[in-house]
C-alpha cells in the first residue's frame, strides 16, 4: 500500500492537518505524525491507523489510483453530456451602461463598439426567442437571465417588459444581474413574474460606494431603495461586493449597515475581488495571492463580517463534508460556460462566457437571421480538466475545474491552458478559518 500521490494536505491550527482525498472528497483531520507517515511512505504505524487510512481511501494498492482517475474521467464525460442538455440563456439587451466604474472588465466593448447605445427591438427579441424555444424544445427547467452592459436602465423598460412577458408566456423563470442604479423603477414590473434572483452590487458604505459605482447624485441610496422595495415584493436579492485596495477596509462598515437594515436573514451577500483585465489599467487590484488572506483577516478581526459568510461557499463543502456529512461534488469544469451558458447580444451574436462577450474571436454562433453555431461552440463546450494536460497532473484539479477559460486565454491565447486563480491560496487560508469557526461553534454548543 502507498499514500495517494494526489492527496491534499492543508495545515490547521494546533499542529493539525486536513487530509483530503481528491477522488472521493473524503476529508479527515490528522496529526503531524500521521502526515509525516504519509509523506515518507513509511508503513511504521499501528494497524489501526493503517486500517483507517485505507478505509478512507488515503492508502491504496499499486495501480489503484490510476484506476480511480480513469473511472472519474468516464464519470465526468457522463455528467458533462447530461449538463450540456440544459441551457441557461442570458440576454444582453444593450452593451450600454449607465455607470462608469473604474474597474469595469467590459471597457473593451466601449472602445470597440460603434453601436454601443444600440438596444434590442421587438423584432430582435422575436428572433432570439425563436432560437431559445428551439434549443429548449425538450427542456423542462427554463430560465432567462438579464445581463449587460446594464439591462435595467429606465430607457430599456419597454423592451425589458417585452422580454419578460414573452418569456413568461413560454414558461420561463427569470434572473438578473444589475448595478441596481435604476432597479427600483423595475420592481413593480418584476414582481409580476417568477423572478428567482436579482444580483446587485454594493461596494461599501455610501461614501465609498458612490466614489466607485459612480454617476452624478450617487447610486447608493437608489440601490438601497430598490433592495427594500424588492424585499417588500418578495423578490430574492443577492448582493455582490467587489473589493480592492480602495475599499476593502470599509467592508465591516457595510456589514454594520447590512445588519441595521435587517437584511441578514433576507439577503445573501458575498465578497469577491476585483481582478486585473486586459482592457483596463486599474492599479488598486489586490494581487491574487493576497486576496484570501486579506479577506480572511477581515473575518478574524471583525465579527460583523459573519453576515457575509456566503463568501466561503466555494470551499465550504470541504469542511461541510467533514463536519456535517454534506455531499461532495467534483468540479470537472470551471463554470457553466462549458455546459449551459448562452449569451445573446443585441447584434445577433452568441457567446459562452460573460467575460468573452464583445470579443469577436469568441463568438460561438448567431441567432439572426437564424440560429447557427460554429466550431468555437464545441471548442468552449469541450473544456474539462481532462482536456488540459497540466490539470491531469494536478491534485487540485477536481476542486478548481481548470480555472477560468477566458483568463487562461488572455495569458496564453488558448482556453485549453489552466488558470489556477487563487484556489491554492484560498485552500490554505479559507479552510483553516472555517475550521476555526466550526470549532468555536462546537465549543459554544458544548457550553449550553
KOLRO-536654 format. One record per atom (N, C-alpha, C, CB): z, y, x. Coordinates in steps of 0.001 Angstrom, whole numbers, plus 500000, padded with zeros to 6 digits. Glycine has a CB too. Layout:
N
ZYX...
// end
This chain:
448
500000498798500844500000500000500000500000501249500876501228500008499047499415502312500348499442503584501052499538504725500041498189503746501945499917505887500534500016507055499660498625507561499292500832508174500340498504508159498113497238508764497713496813509807498740497355509400496311495552509771499128495046510766500067495005512154499412493641510366500568494727512188498121494571513470497433495834513883496665493391513399496475496957513353497083498201513751496430498428515248496638499404512929496979499190515853495730499518517275495806501033517402495906498962518062494564501487518190496864502927518385497055503231519874497049503414517730498383504116520286496164504480521696496037505964521843496349504153522240494607506265522745497261507658522945497659508433523674496566507733523731498979509632523174496272510532523756495275511816524203495980510847522729494128512686524911495286513970525292495901514822524070496258514755526207494953515787524276497141516792523260497499516177522005498114517593522873496270515154522194498954514511521091499654514005520008498719515462520494500639513525520438497573512883519534496634511384519796496647513466519704495205510617518819496155509159518948496114508646518381494798508495518222497321507593518992494312506912518438493141505726517640493644506460519564492136505758516349493412504695515441493832503796515173492630505279514106494410502508515506492772501579515420491639500484514418491951500966516805491315500250513523491018499144512577491099497929513234490419499515511190490421496900513622491170495782514360490573494918513522489643494922514926491655495047512220489707494229511346488861494839511170487473494056509982489525496151511047487431496822510807486149497559512033485625497793509662486285497846512986486527498645514145486136500131513882486177498262514587484766500537512666486511501965512365486604502590513181487723502198510854486840503726513775487448504402514622488432505863514232488516504262516119488071506388514214489726507774513819489957508407514738490991507857512348490418509694514974490846510439515736491835510988514756492873511591516564491166510678515029494145511127514156495222511909514976496243509925513442495893512631514294497103513363514975498162512538514964499445514742514312498394513053515640500486512310515758501741512135514406502423513017516724502682513106513510502249512996512188502859511818511413502297514278511401502651511651511486500977510534510785500340509204511437500729510702510781498800509191512753500821507970513453501245507568513008502652508176514992501204508540512959503566508247512530504931507747511082504958509496512676505816508284510276504076507851508881503970506364508812503612508696508128502914505964509609502631504564509614502200503660510204503272504408510399500897504111511271503922503288511928504941503077511035506164503932513246505368504065510228506491503988509383507689503374508020507411505366509200508280503074507761506136502537506448505737503501505321506110501164506205506399504789505619506163505780504617506528506188503788505309507010505287507153506470502537505552506970501664504483508475501469504605506258500301504518509070502287505457510513502176505708511291502868504590510884502793507085511322502244503438512026502784502277512598501636501483511090503649501397513531501949500632514144500901499821513114500351498836515390501442499068513354499147498411512462498507497446512355499352496177512962497087497106513462499938495746513462500704494501512598501955494617514888501091494117512681502648495772511852503847495976510376503475495976512224504553497301510024502423496691508625501985496732508144501560495350508453500827497727509004500898494604508630500439493260508325501630492347509759499573492649509176502650492403508988503824491551507722504575491950510210504758491635507521504776493235506326505479493698505054504747493281506362505639495217505082503436493362503908502656492958503707502719491448504051501192493412504797502617490687504680502637489223504143503971488720506036502351488578504383505042489482503900506369489100502529506668489695504894507434489538501979505725490431500642505885490976500562506660492268499800506539489992501689506961492890501680507699494148501381506789495332503013508398494357501601505498495169501224504492496155500167503584495537502466503670496628499124503302496303498023502477495786497607501440496816496815503354495401496898500446496326496340499443497224495045499982497842496080498107496467494607499375498913493386499793499593492192499733498626493128498902500835491431500809498557490252500860497687490546501315496271489611499520497637491818501317495882492173501671494510491911503141494216493632501347494247492128504010495201491894505436494973490411505721494743492410506259496161489537505026495465488099505181495250487715504748493841487308504370496288488330503685493365488062503202492008488514504229490967488771501851491766489670504860491212490163505885490294489192507063490226491559506369490728488676507454491373487728508571491427486465508234490647487375508918492888485932507055490818484705506656490116484936506546488612484188505321490663486112506068488239486437505988486809486464507383486186487798505284486600487109508325486877487177509682486342485803510331486306488133510532487171484956509987487221483593510527487213482856510105485939482815510052488465482984508847485571482360508351484335483027508969483107482445506808484264484331509084483164485084509689482061484667511144481863486602509600482327484494511858482966484083513257482903482696513401482277484094513875484304481805512484482605480457512529482033480500512382480512479580511426482644481367511491480040481511511294478592482085512545477930482414510078478299483133513112478546483742514318477995482758515474477977484979514700478794482001515615479048481057516717479156479954516595478108480451516763480560479434515397477944478392515183476935478900515510475543477892513741476979480131515141475256480714515411473944480955516913473776482036514626473762481462517574474814481742519005474732480473519818474518482447519472475992479376519389475107478113520125475001477492520050473605477128519594476016478046519210472751477534519121471375478026520277470516477949517796470739479054520977471005479609522111470263479078523412470861481169522088470288479103524463470070478649525766470536479667526845470188477284526108469930479849527757471116480682528937470874479776530142471076481954528986471835479436530794469996478452531870470021479131533223470209477624531867468731478702533971471225479233535310471482478108536324471336479878535398472898478271537222470393477236538197470076477565539536470744477097538370468542476587540083471454476715541379472117475885542377471309476240541315473631476495543068470342475715543996469509475093545125470316476593544581468422475765545507471430475260546562472298475872546406473678475570547962471715475138546872474687475699546912476036476542548170476248474580546848477079476465549093475339477162550365475485478664550177475306476629551390474474479433550997476028480888551008475869481347552445475696481598550342477087482394552637474918482910553982474662484027554386475624483415554072473241484303553554476635485277553904477666484611553875479040486488552939477628485276554458480022484769554454481399485870553945482326484291555882481832486193552676482230487258552086483034486793551937484484487686550713482454487596552332485462487152552347486864486852550969487437488194553003487710487449549916486881487262548574487442486278547722486648488586547865487514485522548307485740484620547555484852483657546672485645483824548520483961483597545378485300482720544458486008481291544477485455483284543053485933481045545270484420479709545341483834478959546617484214479806545243482332479406547309485247478753548565485598477308548373486036479524549254486691476975547163486474475577546904486825474668547111485617475413545475487373475211546819484421474425546994483206474127548471482987475164546405481987475119549314483243474939550747483030473903551328483984476265551476483196473830550758485183472874551270486153471460550781485885473291550876487545471341549544485383470026548909485307469364549008483938470149547475485683470147549158482884469585549106481551469197550496481050470571548464480597467900550718480942467447551999480401467776552097478924465940552181480621467843550936478258468137550895476821469590550506476574467199549908476106470466551066477395471897550769477307472462551032475921472657551584478323472025552108475274472600552524473997472011551752472808472383554013473800471080550864473082470459550072472016471512549241471276469363549151472598471413549230469949472308548430469108471457547483468271473203549341468191471921546273468106471197545307467279470900545890465906472000544008467138469713545568465370469416545914463986469453544637463153468028546626463864469270544767461869469394543609460978468330542559461271469297544049459520467149542975461669466092542018461985466475541176463200464762542748462241467078541811464190467540541083465378468636540093465001468054542064466456469576540530464171470658539644463727470103538465462944471671540415462869469091538695462132468465537607461377467864536569462327467375538160460431467181537041463377466616536118464375467721535353465088465760536884465402468792536067465370469946535462466031470527534335465185471020536519466311470729534591463912471314533583463037470370532407462806471694534207461708469098532652462851468148531541462734468356530571463885466685532058462716468575531117465090468830530283466269470189529591466176468760531131467546471204530350465791472563529816465713472657528684464690473552530931465355472077528904463540472148527881462488471399526620462889471580528424461175470307526771463624469586525599464130470467524816465103468267526025464822471114525521466021471965524870467019473185524213466384472411525880468066473661524772465276474874524266464632474583523403463404475759525422464234473376522892463327472983522142462122473847520909461893471528521724462222474449520360462978475292519171462833476717519441463313474692517993463613477096520711463298478421521111463785479324521514462635478303522264464784480546520992462631481497521351461575482304522591461960482442520177461286482746522665463220483515523823463672482554524937464078484452523443464858482540526006463306481589527085463554482340528373463860480650527279462343482033528950465017482746530154465432481792531150466074483876529801466404481970532408465734481235533516466340482241534488466934480313534230465297481964534956468149482832535928468801482047537201469086483429535350470106482661538337468825482043539626469100482427540053470508482474540696468053481408540412471296481581540672472714480819541948473059481089539464473576480870542387474318480163543616474672479878543706476149480954544816474240479588544933476668479782546230476045481093546316475263478622546534475132481054547171474287482153547257473338481598547077471933482907548610473470481933545964471280481381545703469949481971546577468855481593544274469593483288546831468914483956547506467799484043549015468032485360546926467592482871549627468094482763551085468113482423551548466702481682551569469146482937552690466323482704553192464974481212553247464662483330554578464806480402553620465639478961553742465395478298552393465104478288554390466592478996551289465415478444549955465187478892549335463872478827549050466316479675550040463079480389549391461978479448548750460954481279550397461284478289549350460713477392548780459708476784547460460176476283549771459372476404547368461446475816546109461920476892545042462111475054546333463241478103545464462455479208544500462543479481543905461166480491545175463106479482544735460157479678544231458796478566543271458417479741545389457792477342543586458812476202542706458501476388541340459171474863543356458964476844541342460427477091540093461151478208539295460486477448540381462621479283539974460139480427539294459524480055538666458188481584540272459331479359539404457374479003538884456038478000537739456154478416540012455149477073537853457056476096536779457234476758535534457811474952537239458147477659535756458766478386534625459333479298533963458327479187535068460521480006534763457568480914534231456553480147533414455510481685535376455870479012533908455111478183533194454122477788531811454634476915534011453788477624531708455963477198530443456564478359529617457118476209530715457668479595529990456756480745529161457075481367529376458438480364527777456963481192530555459012481723530825460348483073531544460296480728531656461145483924531208461282485116531996461556484770532953462693486348531081461921485692533862463015485356534915463976486482535156464974485036536208463244486069535627466145486948536153467175486319537434467690487174535118468330487076538216468425486526539436469007487272539798470272486587540593468006486529540344471232487121540924472436486779542408472411486594540220473762487802543248472402487590544678472228488537545481473109487774545070470762488104546681473472489028547566474189490044548189473238488254548669474921489817548067471942490793548483470945490782549956470590492124548131471411489948550755471257489987552199471044489646552592469609489034552883471994488675551902469013488274552179467628488701551067466674486764552371467548489533550166467164489837548954466411490407549223465023490801548116467183491267550229464906491921550457463609490918550769462506492925551595463722489749551292462874488703551541461872488155550236461289487558552351462494488263549145462046487658547872461660488626546925460954487101547195462874489914547204461034490907546269460500490688545955459017492300546835460697490494546946458138490263546613456719489065545691456522490055547887455911487993545923457284486811545067457178487111543671457693485634545672457949487722543543458864488023542236459450488961541421458571488634542409460828489836542104457841490809541397457004490143540625455863491816542384456434488882540896455594488166540194454526487643538832454979487009541047454028487736538551456303487106537350456840488112536480457592485951537728457762487657535288457964488503534342458685488459534682460172488045532869458434489352535575460584489413536011461983490516535229462686489667537555462090490135534462463676491092533611464381491907534378465420490365532469465052491269535375466065491991536126467087491168537328467528492322535227468295491869538414467838491259539585468451491995539860469757491306540828467493491236539905470868491834540224472165491666541712472446491193539375473298492782542356472791492799543796473069493490544033474406493518544583471926493006544996475158493568545285476472494532546464476436492458545562477462495716546245476983496679547318477262497057547199478731497958547228476324496882548263479484497101548185480930498402548820481400495966548835481638499330549020480473500602549604480866501129550507479777500461550376482168502229551205480025502724552185479060501708553325478927504119552735479493501938554191477949500942555210477586500408555997478787501544556173476590501309556547479592500862557422480682500014556698481717502053558042481362500262555399481904499489554603482857498182554132482223500312553396483347498287553556481038497112553033480358496039554101480164497506552452479019496417555278479739495441556321479417494739556882480650496121557443478673495294556625481827494608557026483054493558555999483481495620557230484176493658554796482920492766553698483326491731553390482254493578552438483634492179553265481032491274552970479901490962554324479259491932551937478837490079555061479906490002556496479660488948556906478628489722557194480942489362557834477775488476558722477036489302559941476629487841558003475779488645561023476335489336562265476018490297562046474847488322563384475687491534562464475028492542562290473992493346561018474142491897562307472657492915560133475065493649558889475299493277557789474320495127559145475222493669556566474641493390555414473782494639554634473401492422554494474467495736554828474130496934554015473927497421554074472476498047554477474868497590555272471949498134555412470596497200554807469552498385556885470277495893554969469740494939554392468797494964552867468840493532554899469094495135552320470044495208550860470185496462550323469503495196550454471678497591550958469747498847550533469117498743550625467596500028551393469623498134551695467120497916551857465680497096550696465133497211553195465382496063550304465868495222549196465437495953547867465428494022549098466321496775547627466459497533546376466520498518546287465359498281546262467860499248547364465112500204547368464000499507547129462666500966548695463957498353547767462486497613547599461233497097546170461102496441548597461158496643545595462202496156544215462178497269543245461799495570543833463539498472543476462330499605542607462005499957542704460524500826542971462864499821543883459962500059544056458521499052543241457707499972545553458131497862543036458254496815542280457566496712540838458061495479542975457743497726540400458822497794539011459312496597538626460175497892538054458141496107539554460971495046539264461927495701538951463273494037540466462046495504537748463806496148537374465079495633538235466239495899535878465386496567538714467046496232539581468169496708538961469485496854540977467977495885539083470496496273538713471860496056539926472757495452537471472378497060540260473564496964541389474481496666540876475889498272542227474466495674541488476495495334541209477894495785542405478729493787540937478074496480542123479833496981543180480713496318543012482074498547543134480836495429543924482433494746543873483722495587544613484762493316544491483622495930543943485848496791544580486845496109544707488202498079543796486995496478545767488906496080546005490285497167546870490910494659546691490378496919547383492086497950548195492749498325549444491959497477548600494124497408549940491140497644551186490421498672551052489296496350551691489856498795549853488713499641549745487518500646548601487516498781549602486340500616547748488517501430546526488434502924546826488312501187545655489659503397547877488966504831548177488910505278548755487570505190549140490008504324549134486724504667549708485421504727548667484308503666550775485053504381547416484622504286546397483574505637546088482914503705545123484156506762546089483636508046545913482941508298546992481887509184545916483949507842548203482134507985549265481139507146548952479897507568550628481738505955548380480117505144547944478980505857546820478228503744547477479452506527545940478972507282544853478336508377545415477441507893543920479400509036546474477904510073547111477092509491547670475806510762548223477879508343548319475915507660548855474731507294547716473778506388549648475140506796546644474329506384545454473578507578544893472785505808544367474543508723544854473447509950544356472800510388545296471679511090544202473838510393546586471977510828547572470985509913547602469760510884548955471617508643547294469953507708547242468829507913546000467963506280547278469342508676545045468446508874543809467700507680542878467769509178544122466271506899543019468811505694542202468940505960540819469544504683542929469784507136540616470105507398539410470894507070538117470164508832539384471308507402538044468891507178536814468137505844536817467394508306536604467153505084537912467516503862538054466711502585538146467547503971539280465843502703538696468742501522538977469548501640538277470901501336540502469737500685537419471234500660536794472544500135537804473561499789535506472533500691537758474754500259538695475792500319538007477146501137539975475789499350538293477993499332537690479319498743538664480327498534536377479310499124538449481571498690539303482677497581538607483452499878539645483615496571539369483806495513538861484681495196539932485704494235538462483870494624539539486802494374540514487858492966541077487772494597539884489222492837542352488098491524542948488294490960542341489574491598544530488373489693541993489563489100541362490733487933542189491250488641539940490402487615541965492498486505542679493113485197542263492453486457542415494632484290543205492332482994542953491710481905543516492594482921543567490293480761542835492598479648543302493422479037544590492898478584542238493506479402544947491660478752546104491045479621547360491091478395545789489609480806547272491669481662548459491696482629548374492876482442548606490362482823549469493556483819549552494614485116550063493996483339550482495784486136549248494043487409549621493435488517549251494408487613548919492049489057550216495133489979549933496240491353549418495830490160551159497042491681549463494548493033549095494117493201547614493805493406549891492910492151546823494012492235545386493748493276544743494665490852544713493943494150543921494091495145543188494876494465541966495500496370542760493985494605541743496805493976540577497435494352539278496725494374540495498907493408538379496700493546537133495948494835536389496269492368536236496224495173536307497553496349535535497947497665536211497582496315535282499423497609537519497276498835538250496945499114538321495444498755539646497501498093538030494624498239538199493170499387537374492593496944537818492472499417536052492790500508535267492183501882535726492635500340533799492515502002536020493947503311536421494469503784537722493834503255536574495990502904538694493708503298539979493134503672539841491654502164540998493297502905539017490936503216538808489519504535538059489373502080538031488819504725537030490193505971536265490145507167537148490485505905535073491108507001538037491465508090538947491829508555539757490626507648539890492954507609540190489799507975540954488603508841540116487670506715541435487863508466538854487492509207537977486577510598537652487122508423536678486334510705537510488445512012537245489042512938538450488931511851536850490502512381539638489115513197540847489197513576541443487851512478541869489987512783541167486828512999541840485540512876540852484387511995542993485356513989540572483729513989539557482668513157539968481459515408539273482226512847541264481321511991541699480220510607541074480307511874543215480211510203540682481501508869540137481726508664538787481049508614540005483203509743538154480622509600536842479980508751536916478708510977536268479648508614538097478112507773538204476914506306538010477252507975539559476238505962538048478551504589537830478988504429536470479657504157538935479942505307535525479326505287534217479978504034533408479675506492533432479567503264533835478686501994533173478400501047533279479593501342533782477149501367534174480514500597534340481747500462533019482488501253535384482654501475532154482374501507530937483172500933529711482464502907530656483577500284529926481351499821528762480588498833527906481374499178529216479289498097528518482317497101527771483069497695526653483909496338528700483949498885526875484455499525525850485286500763525265484628499894526427486635501136525803483491502372525361482848502342523884482475502631526190481613501125523315482338501036521906481954501670521000483009499573521508481734501752521444484254502331520608485298503809520342485024502157521269486669504563521417484825505978521218484521506160520774483083506771522497484782505262521178482216505336520708480832505231519203480777504236521342479982504341518670481606504196517211481649505442516566482231502960516813482473505978517186483254507129516605483938508391516660483092507365517315485248508641517813482450509906518024481759509835517787480255510382519409482013508639517976479675508528517896478222507637516764477736508011519184477692507020516064478659506162514957478262504856515393477624506893514075477320504419516638477921503168517112477331501981516374477948503016518639477529500914516271477175499729515548477620499025516311478742498765515317476443498513515561479700497793516151480827496283516096480552498142515408482159495608517196480829494154517243480685493530517624482019493733518245479577492612516805482498491898517146483721490987518344483460491081515934484240490698519057484514489763520174484437488548519820485300490435521524484909487564519188484681486402518721485419485351519812485597485792517533484718485427520858484802484563522026484973485418523265484753483337521994483983484987524382485348485862525548485414486078526220484077485307526538486371485036526333483273485168527010481985484058526553481060485135528547482157484070527079479857483106526633478854481696527190479052483595527015477497481484527953480141480122528353480492479278527119480785480126529308481709479947525999481065479245524771481415479189523770480258479908524130482610479622524230479084479583523338477916479148524046476637480942522715477703479918525029476196479740525534474828479286526985474698481003525385474105479493527814475719479294529250475553477827529658475527479992529985476655477513530527474571476176531110474458476343532591474111475306530359473371475902533464475014475995534914474819474622535455474427476521535622476110474567536160473308473305536699472798473315538218472938473077536282471311472381538757473734472383540206473904471403540878472936472029540569475351471422542206472827470583542892471839469097542869472179471033544316471700468736542400473391467332542363473809466677541022473530467221542679475281467467540060473020466917538742472721467185537707473782465465538845472514467941538069474843468258537127475921469547536371475637468372537863477256469647535164476208470833534318476061471385534003477451470497533001475280472715534036477578473401533728478839474487532684478572474020535023479477474925532023479649476008531042479531477353531622479927475709529829480383477335532750480647478551533290481243478678534775480954478566533042482751479882535209480582480103536606480263479913537531481449481469536783479715480245537060482647480067537900483825478611537952484278480940537397484958477844536945483917476430536913484296475559537722483337475936535475484348476137538121482214475387538890481221474800540144481866476294539271480024473524540394481575472855541565482120472107541303483406473841542635482347472313540132484019471604539755485236470420538870484864472551539028486234469191539344484996468007538586484553467901537190485153466768539351484893468365537017486389468238535708487025469121534649486378468575535815488487470059535080485540470951534125484876470642533942483391472382534574485034469516534473482930469098534245481546468787532767481365467862535121481177469428532141480379469213530707480159468263530435478996470541530015479904467879531499478274466965531310477156466771532599476379467474530219476233466020532496475300465761533649474432465835533204472973464368534288474746466157534143472101466159533832470669465138534670469898467550534054470088464416535548470587463336536336469998462064536069470800463686537869469982460954535735470184460756535650468721461283534341468109459274535789468399461547533345468989462104532078468509462990531503469608460969531064468109463877530592469238464819530011470191464094529136471210465887529193469457464379529397472487463881528522473537464789528667474758462396528857473895465029527551475437465835527552476651464946527276477858466968526506476559465404527707479047464655527468480277465432526545481205464342528792480984464944526368482425465598525452483366466981525931483796464730525268484589467210527242483729468511527778484117469603527297483171468472529306484144469223526975481953470186526460480970470858525199481499469487526167479619470072524198481897470656522944482395471348523161483734469573521859482533470850524131484512471481524440485792472930524869485576470697525543486533473186525706484583474542526140484271475334525020483602474513527376483370474719524306482697475452523297481925475907522116482779474590522792480789475198521805483836475489520583484593476477520778485739474218520024485140477085521944485834478022522190486932479402521605486600478135523709487218479789520567487316481136519995487246481604519780488681481160518640486417482851519386488852483355519170490208482607518052490917484840518852490173482027517142490151481311516021490755479923516423491253481189514887489756479468517618490876478175518128491339478335519089492512477444518825490197479580519350492923479864520268494020480469519460495162480827521425493568479735519255496254480209518366497333481612518686497827479263518433498495481910519978498026483237520335498536484353519909497582483316521837498781484062519956496286485087519611495296485407518120495284484638520044493914484439517301495612484695515862495603485679515460496699483386515093495771485887516350497668486823516065498762488164516767498576486211516480500090488295517587497532489469518449497375490504517833496430489045519824496855491771517896496815492825517321495973493152518196494766494079517102496794492680519451494746492955520347493623491791520452492639493296521719494142490729519719492890489510519870492094489748519656490608488460518905492575490582518690490253490795518382488838491713519390488151491374516991488696492221520357488912493014521441488338492225522738488206494242521681489180491251522965489093490501524230489058489082524072488547490463524840490428488566522850488524487228522624487982486110523225488810487152523170486610486385523542490056485357524130490907485391525637490944484021523689490456486227526237490093486330527692490068485151528355489401486471528216491453485202529666489342484200530463488633482811530322489252484611531927488625481850529903488457480481529713488940479836531032489327479639529019487881480077532065488532479424533338488816479958533953490105479619534306487650481270533855490323481834534389491562481332533585492764483379534369491507481160532271492574480571531456493642479163531950493957480539529957493241478425532303492908477060532796493096477035534104493879476380532989491746477961534997493589477973536289494278478282536131495765478997537221493631478953535038496132479299534814497532478262533981498279480639534141497620477638533031497561476754532076498253475350532013497675477357530705498210475104532737496575473817532692495861473549531321495254472677533064496805474612530574495019474484529283494340475714529056493478474306528122495363475501528652492224476652528327491385477191526938491710476273528411489903476469526199492560476925524866492944477714524895494256475732523921493073478394525998494454479385526133495520480738526305494846479057527346496482481820525934495520483140526122494908483592527567495035484175525189495554484381528001494081485077529275494198486532528959493896484482530392493220487329528898494941488677528355494800489657529309494129489203527976496143489213530532493868490033531513493170491429531558493801490124531175491655492459531616492984493812531675493542494618530436493190494535532919493044493919529313492959494624528128492486495653527635493508493625527017492173495311527701494793496267527240495811497484528156495868495593527173497196497221529458495808498323530418495848499162530320494570497784531855496030498490530155493441499196530054492168500100528831492144498203529996491008499556527730492618500316526479492607501626526636493370499485525339493213501552527301494511502731527423495361503676528541494937502306527646496773503242529405494009504112530476493505504582530208492076503382531815493563503648529853491218503963529723489801504801528487489500502691529680488995504472527377490131505211526145489835506688526259490233504566524958490561507011526774491427508438526963491731509135527903490759508599527493493134508418528947490317509041529870489355509308529158488030508139531111489123508339528396487550508522527679486282509640526642486402507205526995485853509737526038487567510837525102487821512179525833487729510679524433489216512232527013488319513439527840488258513812528168486817513240529132489054512815528555486020513050528892484610513550527673483849511761529437483956512926526536484107513321525308483413514757524913483760512361524162483767515119525065485030516483524725485442517502525672484806516605524771486975517152526955484725518047527916484080518250527555482614517487529345484203517158527212481956517235526840480537518103525594480376515813526592479950517935524652481274518704523395481231520202523685481397518216522412482343520531524579482323521922524915482583522555525645481399522027525767483840521780526560480767522277527285479611522558526338478445521278528357479193521633525402478237521807524450477142522986523534477417520531523623476934523219523265478715524345522409479079525684523082478853524231521990480518525689524424478866526929525172478644527288525335477169526818526527479276526335525024476291526587525205474852527549524138474312525257525158474069
// end
